[in-house]
Amino acid sequence: MQNLNIYILAIESSCDDTSCAILHNDMVLANITANQKIHEQYGGVVPELASRDHQKNIVPVVNAALKKANIKIDQLSAIAVTIGPGLMGSLLVGLSFAKSLSMAIAIPLIEVNHMQGHILAHFIKENNEQNFPSFPFLCLTVSGGHTQLVKVNEHLNFEILGSTIDDAVGEAFDKAAKILGLPYPGGPLIDKLAKEGDSTKFKFAASHVPGFDYSFSGIKTSFLYFIQNNLQKNENFVKENIADICASYQAHLIQVLLKNVKALLKETGITQLAIAGGVSANSELRKQVKDLETELKIQTFIPKFEYCTDNAAMIGITAYYKLLNNDLGSLSSVPQARMSL
């Protein structure tokens, strides 16, 4: 692996961020992301508007990544792209661009599963002093659309041991933020407000699901009723208690997540734990996962903030391992809104 001289251009456009990364083998040379602000006024991502912004952003983002990496197009070994899961229109923009570049300069196309990318973000190399998870390890993958407990046996060998049966934890954060009247995206704002609140002041309903699966639909509903009932008693309830509400609700969601994590680590004997996905940027989750090192005598891995949210570097590192396995894509491939791990 050390003697390879592979340059990969990776594109991520599964939702509302347009991202391009350049990797030299497993080392990131550039990771450029254009965020879309237009969705804030609608309180969530509008798929058609996301697709249009991807069309506007993709060429400037690719050019910026090539410039930062100081790489010319004719040096590229392969082009990687997210094929799913995600918004169809958004995926189509990235895939169409990747196919065109693949044909234009005659380099292989590599299709990447977005959720595999989140997990393998832990292997993105920035320097020679990094520690990486050893196999097998358990990864708690938490995002707006997914909540999964994944046993990672090898770089491209994944086994789902638990997942949500309805809504994802990211949706539970976003829905609560909307109920509280917080602007989009609400998850980071709940995290920020929670820092000033009392996490023990309010209690919320817990879900009871067999095995290591999750359910957040009932928790969302209980939060809605909790707010409605208290507003009937005091119309200023939210305004007067916003920090305590956020702290208590956030603590409850994290408790639900980590309960299954702890049980699964004990049952399997796995001593390596990683977190991945957009919600892994939550400061309280990161703190509590780090605390598990002492409590359970395990080793934990927490990605840099820039590799938690959607980014092309995670697509590039996944493509790197797929290229080593000669797992190449096809110019006849189509985007997939839903995709198994």
Summary of the structure (lengths in Angstrom):
residues: 341
radius of gyration: 20.5
end to end distance: 25.3
largest distance: 68.6
contacts: 1194
relative contact order: 0.18
helix: 47%
strand: 20%
